Amino acid sequence: MGIVQDLRQSKAKGRPIVAFDFDGTLTIRDSFTEFLRWRAGPGAWALGLVKLAPAVAAYARDRDRGRIKAASVKEFLQGADRQTLEAEAEQFAQDVWPRFMRPDALAVWNDWGERGAHRVIVTASPTTTVAPFARKLGAEALLGTEFVFDTDDRITGAFAGPNCRGEEKVRRLKAAYGNDMTLVAAYGDTSGDTEMLAMAQEPGFRVFRQKP
């Protein structure tokens, strides 16, 4: 999808770069979990959670977020075609936006935009499901976890690379903007944002509290 590609590859061109985590920072909760629940419906969601019990138990032991996310994708999305999934993600964003986005985070986001900043969302959630939010926000770029699609353009259940959190967020930023990039400000709310915040001149940890 061209717009998603543009969001990922947009360059700062001399503008100050500001990075925002998405889930829990711009939103009030994890967007990917909510998307899966919304898409599945109550019955299929409950059944899927039962099937995921072994993966949940493994997560309790190893705290591997990437592994449990992959298990969730296989359970709820494996075989879904790209076009349908993108349309569903668009509808989900429209449905939840009024009750999902933090007003104080949006105010800071817009303020940076008015100041001419290049605003990049850096998220562990899949870019496919975050892209509609990024477009509505007017994001200059989107970096996140990437689905793998097969030759029929259907989700395989795997990811194209590491879960985009922790050091991976820093790696992705430097891959997009260069090793000598300057991150003017960054905002996040979990330990998965620690490394990204550490490279910012103005780090903001859990500074957004408002709910819609």
N, C-alpha and C positions, 0 to 999 in steps of 0.2 A: 504494500500500500504506500503510494508515493509520499503522502504527508508524514507518515510515521518515519520513513527513511529520511526525509528532510529534517524532522525533529532530532533524529539521532546524529546527523552529520553537520548540522548548522555550526558555523565557526563564529567565534566571538568578534573577530576583526577589530581588535583594539579596545573593545568595550570591557568594563569591569565584569568579571565572572562571579556570579552568586549561585550557590548550589543549595537546593532544598531536597531533603528527604520527602517522601510522599506520605506513606502510611503512618498515622499518628502525629505527623507534623502539620501537613496541610489538611489532613483528614482527621476525624475523631477516632477512627479504628482501622484495622487492616482491610484494605480494599479487596484483595484477592480472595480472602476467605468469604467476604460478603458477596462477591461476585459469584463464587461457586455455590453458595447457599441460595442466592437469588435465582440462578440459572437452573439448579436442580429441582427446586420446590421442596416443600416440607417432607414428603414421603421419601423421595430419592435421597435427600440430604441425610435423613436419619439412618437410612439403610447404608449409605456410603460411609457414615461415621462408624457404624458397626464393623464394616469390612476393613476400615482403617485402624482398628484397635491394635493389631500387631505393630504397625508403624508408629502409632502414638506411644506404645510401650517402649519401643526402641528409642524414640526421641527423649523419653524420660531418662534414659540411661546415657545417651551420647550427646544430646542437645544439638544434633545436626539438623539445622533448619532446612538446608538444601535437600536432604534426604526425605524429610517428611513432606516438603513441598512437591518433590517429584512423585511421591506416592499419591498425593492428593490429585495431581494432574492426571496420573494414570487411571485413578478411580473415577474422576468426574469429567475429564475432558478427552481422554484418549479416543482417537478416531474422529473428533470434531473437525469439520473443514474450516479453513481459514476465513472464507467470506462470511459464513454464518456466524462464526465466533466474533469477528470484528463488528458485525451488525448488532449482535447481542451486547457486546461491550459498550457500544454507542448508546443503546437503549438503557442499559444499567446506569451509565453516567448521568443520563437525563433524569432517570427516576430518583436517584439517591442524592444528587447534588444539593438540593436545598437543606437536607438534614445531615449532610456528611462533611461539609467543608467548614473549617474553623474560620470565623470572621476575622480574628486578630491576625491569623496567618495570611489570609487573603489581603488584608490591609498592608502588611509588610511586603508581600509579593508585588502588589500594585505600586507601592512606593518605589521599590527598586526599579520597576519598569519605567516609571515616570522619570527616574534619574538616569535612564539610558543603559541600565545593566543588561548583560546577557544572562538570562535566568535559565538554569539547567536543573531539571528534576533528576535525581539519582536515587533509584529505588530498587529494592529486592523483588518487588512485584514484577510480573511479566509486562513488557512494553505493550503487548497487544491489548491488555485490559486497562492500562493506564493512559494510553494514547488519547482516548476521547477527552479525558480530564485535561491532559496537557494542551490539547488544541483549544479547549474552552478557556483555559487560563492564558493562552497566548504564549506558551513556553517557547523559548528559542531552541531548546534541545531537550532530549529525553534519553537517559541512559538507564537500562534496567536488565533484568533477567530475560533471556530470549528463548522462546519455544523452538523446538525442532519440528518442521513439517516434512512429510514424506513426498514422494513424487506425485501423489494425488492431492497434495496441498492439505493433508490431514495431520493432526497432531499425533506424534509418535509416543508421547509420554516422557520424552527426554528434554533436556535443556542444551542449548548450543554452547554454553560455557558455565563457569562457576556461578553460584548464587551471588547476586550483586549486593553484597554487604561487607562490612569490615574493610580489610585491605583491598578487596576487589573494587570497592567504590573509588578508592584512590587510583588504582590501576586503570580503571575505565576513564576517569577524568584526564589522567595524563595521556592516555592513548588518544583521546579526543582533542586535547588542547596542547599537548607537548609536555615534556618532563620539566620544563622551566616555567610552567604556567603559574600565575598568581591567582589564588582564590581569595577574593576580597571578603566574602562572607559565606557562611554555611549554617544551615539549620537542621537539627535532627532531634530524635527523642529516645534512642535506644543505644545499647552498646555497639550495635551494628553501624552506628554513625561516628564512633569515636575517632577513627583514623581520618575520616573526611574533615571532621571539625578541627582536628589538630593541625591541619595544613591551612586553615583559614585565618586571615588576619582578624576577622570578627566572628568568633564561633558563638552560636546560639543553641544551647542545649535545653530542651523543654521550655522554651520561652513562650510558646503558644498554649493557652489554656481554655480559650472560649469555645463554647459549643453553640451550634445554630439555635 
